[in-house]
Amino acid sequence: MRVAFAGTPEFARVALERLHAAGFTIPLVLTQPDRPAGRGMKLQASPVKQFAQAQGMAVAQPRSLRLDGKYPDDAEAARTALQAAAPDVLVVAAYGLILPQWVLDWPRLGCLNIHASLLPRWRGAAPIHRAIEAGDAETGVTIMQMDAGLDTGDMLLIERLPIGPRATTATLHDELAALGGRMIVEALELAACGGLARTSQPAEGITYAHKIEKHEAAIDWRQPAAVIERRIRAFDPFPGASSALGADIIKIWRSEIESCQRPSDGRPGQILQVNDEGIDVACGEGTLRLTELQRPGGKRLPVREFLRGHALQPDQRFGVEADESPAP
């Protein structure tokens, strides 16, 4: 079977590596154009491009696939490359470009997407982040037959994965990437012998995982401790939960719920206790213990090391610019 591939980040690279290891012929890889990254903001190839080139695979990096869009020359070149590759199927994983109808219709077996959620829950761009943020007990991977909608296509395979109480987007991403890589190999092996059944997505339970925005990083201490704790894990590694403390913006990477009841004299964001075990902070409901933090320009540090260079005292307050109105 000839398998073209479209993907960009590490999640997709894992799937491409598994397809290559399984022995599928991969005549073409589509990935996003190189982007500036790092302190020097030098152009950097995507993880998918790096792997594909290391294996000698043909790579195309169109800025768009829309023949009537802003970059018609890119789209036409991509169409020519797909025609020459003559794939039986196009596997898509976190590609980042919308596939127009001509792409969906081109391969004999259509386009299969590796989506990191239990569809129809968390359609969209950030299903891993949103599942943790919402407090979901489980997530998983859905292999989907793509159509013109946003993650609305028929389900082909689905497997569940529990979300542990300490899971972050970083750790859950790695688990789901490995699961997705295994499942897409299984799906293609079933497709090769005509054993891949399609199931329509349920009409109930649809939610959308909207793209994570940088402004969401700011902690609202008026929220319950349980909500803040989940958001800290959901925003690790990006954008990282943060809060003002005096003139500094402190990133908070790890925390635990110290109490579900807020002391009667504690205001949201107020530091109640400081020691080498953690920094206890009053929330709208409950108390959160901060255990890993980062100063501007510094490294992520456990609280014991953080406090050596950044002494804190009870009654100091995170997010002092926040007003005292109830959380929405």
Buried (B, 14 or more C-beta within 10 A) or exposed (E): BBBBBBBBBBBBBBBBBBBBEBEBEBBBBBBBEEEEEEEEEEEBBBBBBBBBEEEEBBBBBBBBBBBEEEBEEBBEBBBEBBEEBEBBBBBBBBBBBEBBEBBBEBBEBBBBBBBBBBBBBBBBBBBBBBBBBBEBEEBBBBBBBBBEEEBBBBBBBBBEBEBEEEBBBEBBBBBBBBBBBBBBBBBBBBBBEEEBEEEEBEEEEBBBBEEBEEEBBBBBBBBBBBBBBBBBBBBBEEBBBBBBBEEEBBBBBBBBBBBEEBEEEBBBBBBBEBEEEBBBBBBBBBBBBBBBBBBEEBEBBBBEBBBEEBEBEEEBBBBBEBEEEEBE
